[in-house]
């Protein structure tokens, strides 16, 4: 194959397209021709240099979908074929630790996250090599773009499972960006049909309503008034923003003894109102990435082609437009949903007709 494109973080605030050699899959590895990769908030913070988790010279990207382009030796047992649509779980464990951390892969201290570690060229590129054990096959019938939503859906599903109990039937989500939107769908999968989202942006509030959530505007007045109008405090609150102000709102919206799941990573350090936690016996639960089962379950949901998934994608851009898109997002452009960088083929046409999920609590 000829040289292929890769979006390289040349410096903070600058992505450049570079031509690189097509990678070759080794034993147990799969070569994926990337169709589309979603821009995660962590990628934007990596682009600006805010989060300290990306470095100049690396190729980012971990929310991706593509097709099998090549199979390395010893991949026969995977049952994959060239041309088959796939995604990949970015959380990679050393083979010798896979059994020890089965079911809680995110806890492995020696895990590698593709798209975060600089030494592995990741998914903002035409081609990517990943371990075959991390590849998840997708049905041909599914709109291919939905495969780029699986990773954030897995994040959302894991967060919901971290905090939800079988008796909870109403949940508040603080923040209605792409992760908050995915949490709305994940709550439906887990059987919660009363979801309220606090979101400042009017376009995102409209999108969330199309997903079936009720919305409140936290800037319209005291948060206590908004919570009262939404039916009163919540036993479970999920913070999909992760800054001091959002955590304070989450604590203010929770019942005494309530649980707050912190999945947003907007700030590496937070200032917490300690008495709201200790004297009112609230619990803050952290959530990061997902287990392998969470990822497979998210892929199964995406494979259902639920029409609401189309609402999560706001626009597609070409690789040549990526630098300008990242720059705008880093400067505060609030696109309602997910932006996909499209590398191969064309986006699918998808009908945006809301529907409901019949789900049961696991």
C-alpha positions as CSV (number, residue, x, y, z in Angstrom):
1,X,0.0,0.0,0.0
2,X,1.0,3.6,-0.5
3,X,1.7,6.0,2.3
4,X,-1.3,6.8,4.5
5,X,-2.5,9.9,6.3
6,X,-2.2,10.5,10.0
7,X,-3.3,13.5,12.0
8,X,-0.3,14.4,14.1
9,X,-0.3,16.7,17.1
10,X,2.6,18.7,15.7
11,X,2.4,21.1,18.7
12,X,-0.3,22.1,21.2
13,X,-2.8,24.0,19.1
14,X,-1.7,22.5,15.8
15,X,-2.6,19.3,14.0
16,X,-0.9,18.4,10.7
17,X,-1.5,15.7,8.2
18,X,1.6,13.6,7.7
19,X,2.2,10.7,5.3
20,X,3.3,7.6,7.0
21,X,3.9,4.0,6.1
22,X,0.9,1.6,6.3
23,X,1.4,-0.4,9.5
24,X,1.6,-4.1,9.3
25,X,-0.2,-6.4,11.8
26,X,2.0,-8.7,13.8
27,X,1.0,-12.0,15.5
28,X,-2.4,-11.7,17.0
29,X,-3.0,-8.3,15.6
30,X,-5.6,-6.8,13.2
31,X,-5.1,-4.0,10.7
32,X,-8.2,-1.7,10.6
33,X,-9.0,0.7,7.8
34,X,-10.5,3.6,9.7
35,X,-13.8,5.0,8.5
36,X,-14.5,7.6,11.1
37,X,-13.1,8.7,14.5
38,X,-15.0,10.8,17.0
39,X,-13.5,13.9,18.6
40,X,-13.6,13.3,22.4
41,X,-13.4,16.1,24.9
42,X,-10.1,14.6,26.1
43,X,-8.7,14.9,22.6
44,X,-9.6,18.6,22.5
45,X,-7.9,19.1,25.9
46,X,-5.0,17.2,24.5
47,X,-4.9,19.5,21.5
48,X,-4.8,22.6,23.7
49,X,-2.4,21.1,26.2
50,X,-4.8,21.5,29.1
51,X,-4.9,18.0,30.4
52,X,-1.3,16.9,30.3
53,X,-2.3,13.5,28.9
54,X,-1.2,14.1,25.2
55,X,2.2,15.1,23.9
56,X,3.3,16.7,20.6
57,X,4.2,14.2,18.0
58,X,1.5,11.7,18.8
59,X,-1.5,10.5,16.8
60,X,-4.6,10.7,19.0
61,X,-8.0,9.1,18.6
62,X,-9.9,6.3,20.4
63,X,-13.5,6.5,19.4
64,X,-13.4,4.8,16.0
65,X,-15.0,2.5,13.5
66,X,-13.6,0.9,10.4
67,X,-13.2,-2.3,8.4
68,X,-10.7,-5.2,8.7
69,X,-7.9,-4.5,6.2
70,X,-5.5,-7.2,7.2
71,X,-5.0,-10.1,9.7
72,X,-1.7,-11.0,11.3
73,X,-0.5,-14.5,12.1
74,X,-2.4,-16.4,14.7
75,X,-5.7,-14.6,14.3
76,X,-7.7,-17.4,12.8
77,X,-9.6,-18.0,16.1
78,X,-11.0,-14.5,15.9
79,X,-13.3,-15.4,13.1
80,X,-12.7,-12.1,11.3
81,X,-12.6,-11.5,7.6
82,X,-11.2,-8.7,5.5
83,X,-13.8,-6.0,4.8
84,X,-15.8,-6.8,8.0
85,X,-17.0,-3.7,10.0
86,X,-15.4,-3.5,13.4
87,X,-14.5,-1.2,16.3
88,X,-11.9,-1.7,19.0
89,X,-11.7,-1.4,22.7
90,X,-8.9,1.0,23.4
91,X,-8.1,-0.5,26.9
92,X,-5.4,-3.0,26.3
93,X,-4.1,-5.3,29.1
94,X,-0.9,-7.4,29.2
95,X,-1.9,-10.9,28.2
96,X,-0.6,-12.4,31.4
97,X,-2.9,-10.1,33.4
98,X,-6.1,-10.5,31.4
99,X,-7.4,-13.3,33.6
100,X,-6.6,-11.6,36.9
101,X,-8.5,-8.4,35.9
102,X,-11.3,-10.1,34.0
103,X,-14.5,-8.1,34.5
104,X,-12.6,-5.1,35.9
105,X,-10.1,-4.5,33.1
106,X,-10.1,-0.7,33.9
107,X,-8.4,-1.4,37.2
108,X,-5.3,-3.0,35.7
109,X,-2.4,-0.7,36.7
110,X,-0.4,-1.8,33.6
111,X,-3.2,-1.2,31.1
112,X,-2.5,0.8,28.0
113,X,-5.1,3.1,26.5
114,X,-4.9,3.5,22.7
115,X,-5.2,7.2,21.9
116,X,-3.7,8.3,25.2
117,X,-0.2,6.7,25.3
118,X,2.0,8.6,22.8
119,X,4.0,5.5,21.6
120,X,1.0,3.9,19.9
121,X,-0.2,5.7,16.7
122,X,-4.0,5.8,17.2
123,X,-7.2,6.3,15.3
124,X,-7.0,9.8,13.7
125,X,-5.4,8.1,10.7
126,X,-6.2,6.0,7.7
127,X,-5.0,2.8,9.3
128,X,-4.5,1.4,12.8
129,X,-3.1,-1.9,14.2
130,X,-4.7,-3.2,17.4
131,X,-4.6,-6.5,19.3
132,X,-7.1,-8.9,17.9
133,X,-8.6,-9.6,21.3
134,X,-9.7,-5.9,21.5
135,X,-11.5,-6.0,18.1
136,X,-15.3,-6.1,18.2
137,X,-17.1,-7.2,15.1
138,X,-20.2,-5.2,14.0
139,X,-23.1,-6.1,11.7
140,X,-23.1,-5.0,8.1
141,X,-26.7,-3.8,8.6
142,X,-25.6,-1.1,11.1
143,X,-24.9,2.4,9.8
144,X,-21.1,2.4,10.0
145,X,-21.0,5.8,11.7
146,X,-22.7,4.4,14.8
147,X,-19.6,2.3,15.5
148,X,-17.7,5.5,16.4
149,X,-20.3,6.1,19.2
150,X,-19.6,2.8,21.0
151,X,-16.6,4.0,23.1
152,X,-18.5,6.9,24.6
153,X,-21.5,4.7,25.1
154,X,-19.3,2.3,27.0
155,X,-18.1,5.1,29.2
156,X,-21.7,6.0,29.9
157,X,-22.9,2.5,30.5
158,X,-20.0,1.8,33.0
159,X,-20.8,5.0,34.9
160,X,-24.5,4.2,35.1
161,X,-23.7,0.7,36.4
162,X,-21.3,2.1,39.0
163,X,-24.0,4.1,40.7
164,X,-27.4,2.7,39.9
165,X,-29.3,0.3,42.1
166,X,-32.5,-1.6,41.2
167,X,-34.8,0.7,43.2
168,X,-33.8,3.9,41.4
169,X,-36.2,5.0,38.7
170,X,-35.2,8.7,38.2
171,X,-31.8,10.2,37.7
172,X,-30.3,13.6,37.3
173,X,-27.4,14.1,34.8
174,X,-25.4,17.2,35.1
175,X,-24.0,18.2,31.7
176,X,-25.6,17.3,28.3
177,X,-22.6,17.1,26.1
178,X,-21.7,13.9,24.2
179,X,-21.1,11.9,27.4
180,X,-24.2,13.2,29.1
181,X,-26.2,12.3,25.9
182,X,-24.8,8.8,25.9
183,X,-25.7,8.5,29.6
184,X,-29.3,9.3,28.8
185,X,-29.4,6.3,26.4
186,X,-27.4,4.1,28.9
187,X,-29.9,4.8,31.6
188,X,-32.7,3.6,29.3
189,X,-30.8,0.4,28.6
190,X,-30.6,-0.1,32.4
191,X,-34.4,0.5,32.8
192,X,-34.5,4.1,34.0
193,X,-37.2,6.0,32.2
194,X,-37.2,9.3,34.2
195,X,-34.0,11.2,33.2
196,X,-33.5,14.9,33.8
197,X,-30.5,16.7,32.4
198,X,-29.1,20.0,33.6
199,X,-27.5,21.7,30.6
200,X,-26.6,25.4,29.9
201,X,-26.6,25.2,26.1
202,X,-30.1,25.6,24.4
203,X,-29.1,23.5,21.3
204,X,-28.0,20.6,23.5
205,X,-31.2,20.9,25.6
206,X,-33.1,20.4,22.3
207,X,-31.0,17.4,21.4
208,X,-31.5,15.9,24.8
209,X,-35.3,16.2,24.5
210,X,-35.1,14.3,21.2
211,X,-33.4,11.6,23.2
212,X,-36.3,11.5,25.6
213,X,-34.9,13.3,28.6
214,X,-36.4,16.2,30.5
215,X,-34.1,19.3,30.7
216,X,-33.4,22.1,33.0
217,X,-31.4,25.3,32.5
218,X,-29.1,25.8,35.5
219,X,-28.5,29.4,34.5
220,X,-32.2,30.3,34.8
221,X,-32.1,30.7,38.6
222,X,-31.1,28.9,41.8
223,X,-30.4,25.2,41.2
224,X,-32.6,24.4,44.2
225,X,-35.7,25.9,42.4
226,X,-34.9,23.9,39.2
227,X,-34.6,20.7,41.2
228,X,-37.9,21.4,43.0
229,X,-39.7,22.0,39.7
230,X,-38.2,18.7,38.5
231,X,-39.8,16.7,41.3
232,X,-37.3,17.2,44.1
233,X,-33.8,15.9,45.0
234,X,-32.4,12.8,43.3
235,X,-31.1,9.7,45.0
236,X,-28.6,9.3,42.1
237,X,-26.9,12.1,40.2
238,X,-24.3,11.6,37.4
239,X,-21.8,14.5,36.8
240,X,-20.8,14.4,33.2
241,X,-18.8,17.7,33.4
242,X,-16.3,17.2,36.2
243,X,-15.6,20.8,37.3
244,X,-16.1,22.4,40.7
245,X,-19.4,24.1,39.7
246,X,-20.9,20.9,38.3
247,X,-20.0,18.9,41.4
248,X,-21.5,21.5,43.6
249,X,-24.7,21.4,41.6
250,X,-24.7,17.6,41.8
251,X,-24.3,17.7,45.6
252,X,-27.1,20.3,45.9
253,X,-29.4,18.2,43.8
254,X,-28.8,14.9,45.7
255,X,-30.9,13.6,48.5
256,X,-29.4,13.1,52.0
257,X,-27.5,9.8,51.6
258,X,-27.6,10.3,47.8
259,X,-24.9,9.0,45.4
260,X,-23.0,11.1,42.9
261,X,-21.1,9.5,40.1
262,X,-18.2,11.6,38.8
263,X,-17.5,10.6,35.2
264,X,-16.8,14.0,33.7
265,X,-13.1,15.0,33.6
266,X,-13.3,18.7,32.9
267,X,-10.8,19.6,35.6
268,X,-7.9,17.6,37.2
269,X,-8.6,19.3,40.6
270,X,-11.8,20.1,42.3
271,X,-12.9,22.2,45.3
272,X,-15.5,20.3,47.2
273,X,-18.0,21.5,49.9
274,X,-17.0,19.0,52.5
275,X,-20.0,19.4,54.8
276,X,-22.4,18.6,51.9
277,X,-20.6,15.2,51.7
278,X,-19.9,14.3,55.4
279,X,-22.9,15.8,57.3
280,X,-25.5,14.8,54.7
281,X,-23.8,11.4,54.1
282,X,-23.5,11.7,50.4
283,X,-21.2,9.4,48.4
284,X,-19.1,10.4,45.5
285,X,-18.2,7.5,43.1
286,X,-15.5,7.8,40.5
287,X,-15.9,6.2,37.0
288,X,-13.3,5.8,34.3
289,X,-13.4,3.9,31.0
290,X,-15.2,0.6,31.3
291,X,-14.9,-3.2,31.6
292,X,-14.6,-5.3,28.5
293,X,-18.2,-6.5,29.1
294,X,-19.4,-2.8,29.3
295,X,-17.8,-2.3,25.9
296,X,-19.3,-5.3,24.3
297,X,-22.8,-4.4,25.7
298,X,-22.4,-0.9,24.2
299,X,-21.5,-2.4,20.9
300,X,-24.6,-4.6,21.1
301,X,-26.8,-1.6,21.7
302,X,-25.2,0.3,18.8
303,X,-25.8,-2.7,16.6
304,X,-29.5,-2.4,17.3
305,X,-29.4,0.8,15.2
306,X,-31.7,2.6,17.6
307,X,-32.9,5.7,15.7
308,X,-31.9,8.0,18.5
309,X,-28.2,7.2,17.9
310,X,-28.4,9.5,14.8
311,X,-29.1,12.4,17.1
312,X,-25.7,11.9,18.8
313,X,-23.8,12.9,15.6
314,X,-23.9,16.6,14.8
315,X,-21.5,16.7,11.8
316,X,-18.7,15.1,9.9
317,X,-15.4,16.8,8.8
318,X,-12.6,15.7,6.5
319,X,-9.1,15.2,7.9
320,X,-8.1,18.4,6.1
321,X,-10.6,20.2,8.3
322,X,-9.6,18.6,11.5
323,X,-7.1,21.2,12.7
324,X,-9.6,24.1,12.3
325,X,-12.3,22.0,13.9
326,X,-10.2,21.2,17.0
327,X,-9.1,24.8,17.2
328,X,-12.8,26.0,17.2
329,X,-13.8,23.3,19.8
330,X,-10.8,24.3,22.0
331,X,-11.9,28.0,21.8
332,X,-15.4,27.2,23.1
333,X,-17.4,26.2,20.0
334,X,-20.3,24.2,21.4
335,X,-21.4,21.7,18.8
336,X,-24.5,20.0,20.2
337,X,-23.4,16.4,19.6
338,X,-20.4,14.4,18.4
339,X,-18.1,15.5,15.6
340,X,-16.6,12.7,13.5
341,X,-13.5,13.0,11.4
342,X,-14.2,10.9,8.3
343,X,-11.3,9.0,6.7
344,X,-12.9,6.5,4.3
345,X,-16.1,6.4,2.3
346,X,-19.0,8.6,3.1
347,X,-21.3,8.9,6.2
348,X,-24.4,6.8,6.2
349,X,-27.8,8.4,5.8
350,X,-29.7,7.7,9.1
351,X,-33.2,8.4,10.0
352,X,-33.5,10.6,13.1
353,X,-36.7,9.2,14.5
354,X,-36.8,8.9,18.3
355,X,-37.8,5.6,19.7
356,X,-37.8,4.0,23.2
357,X,-35.7,1.2,24.5
358,X,-37.3,-1.6,26.4
359,X,-34.5,-2.4,28.9
360,X,-34.3,-4.3,32.1
361,X,-32.0,-3.8,35.0
362,X,-28.9,-6.0,35.1
